[in-house]
Amino acid sequence: MHPIAQALTKFQTELQQRATLVAVSKTKPLEDLQIAYDQGQRVFGENKVQELQNKQPVMPDDTEWHMIGHLQRNKVKYIAPYISLIHGVDSLRLLNEIDKQGRKINRVIPCLLQVHIAQETTKFGLDIEEVRDILLTNGPEKWPFARIEGLMGMASLTDDKEQIRQEFRGLKELFDQLKAEGMFLHTLSMGMSGDYPIALEEGSTMVRIGSSIFGARNYT
Ligand SMILES: *Cc1c(COP(=O)(O)O)cnc(C)c1O
């Protein structure tokens, strides 16, 4: 068995019904994606619009594409026709743009609000007040073509497992609170290769796994 197929099978078995597996295929060649596809994987995560544009037309039609990285507003129009989920909605202006592009082509685009949970200042995301403002003060019906299905967060890049756990726990608490206040949310995207076991313990419903499936990325 090919190492990619083998690693993927391990995750598929481990996750079962617990969480959706997003196979993060950024920087990887189409042959690698095809191996995963042949193993039954349908959901792929990419973080560059150009790369999505290159891969999407070539892979089978039932492949589901998730945009997991920071998305520039002027590029939303390119992926609007086919993207299955945008994980990184990190500003009101981006949310407005997604709604606008969805309206233009009459397609409702599923989205997650990215919440800033890490201590680092470099990670993108909304703060809790902004999330509450979007969902509770305005209400999701303000963006009928950008359907907010849940939240996404990235923990700090640290060896401190307790810190990672606290960050994920905080996001899960916000998720539960919003649901208790009447929001219809079902996806909590948290966990990557290095921290997904903690994320699952803290209530993740969707993990984004790249290097543990496809091997280390080479950016040169
Ligand atoms: C690259 C990336 C991942 C996957 O990271 P791995 O450590 O390779 O599993 C997950 N989420 C986001 C937002 C990413 O950019």
The ligand as an SDF file (V2000), in Angstrom:
LIG
                    3D

 15 15  0  0  0  0  0  0  0  0999 V2000
   -1.5040   23.6670    6.4720 C   0  0  0  0  0  0  0  0  0  0  0  0
   -2.7080   23.7810    7.3450 C   0  0  0  0  0  0  0  0  0  0  0  0
   -3.2020   22.6780    8.0570 C   0  0  0  0  0  0  0  0  0  0  0  0
   -2.5420   21.3050    8.0470 C   0  0  0  0  0  0  0  0  0  0  0  0
   -1.3380   21.3370    8.7490 O   0  0  0  0  0  0  0  0  0  0  0  0
   -0.5360   19.9880    9.0910 P   0  0  0  0  0  0  0  0  0  0  0  0
    0.2920   20.3730   10.2570 O   0  0  0  0  0  0  0  0  0  0  0  0
    0.2720   19.6570    7.8930 O   0  0  0  0  0  0  0  0  0  0  0  0
   -1.5280   18.9380    9.4100 O   0  0  0  0  0  0  0  0  0  0  0  0
   -4.3610   22.8450    8.8020 C   0  0  0  0  0  0  0  0  0  0  0  0
   -4.9900   24.0320    8.8650 N   0  0  0  0  0  0  0  0  0  0  0  0
   -4.5430   25.1080    8.2050 C   0  0  0  0  0  0  0  0  0  0  0  0
   -5.3010   26.3790    8.3210 C   0  0  0  0  0  0  0  0  0  0  0  0
   -3.3950   25.0260    7.4350 C   0  0  0  0  0  0  0  0  0  0  0  0
   -2.9580   26.1190    6.7840 O   0  0  0  0  0  0  0  0  0  0  0  0
  1  2  1  0
  2  3  1  0
  2 14  2  0
  3  4  1  0
  3 10  2  0
  4  5  1  0
  5  6  1  0
  6  7  2  0
  6  8  1  0
  6  9  1  0
 10 11  1  0
 11 12  2  0
 12 13  1  0
 12 14  1  0
 14 15  1  0
M  END
$$$$
